[in-house]
Amino acid sequence: MTITYAQCSFCKQAVDAPSRYTWHRVAGWERPGKAGGSDIKGREQQPGFAHDDCLSRWLNGTHGQEPLI
């Protein structure tokens, strides 16, 4: 198994690019899926990788904030 590292778009630390737990930026066409998710056609890989925690903090507006404890 080959591990390829990239830089997280948020924290700038190394991220394991092929890992199932690494988010990849994509572009494409989306429509609502049958079971509540979504269908994406024409998916194109875009530059950008992120740790799960970093993306979650960005989505909830707390990216860049220091923990209180």
Order of alpha helices (4+ residues) and beta strands (2+ residues): beta-beta-beta-beta-alpha
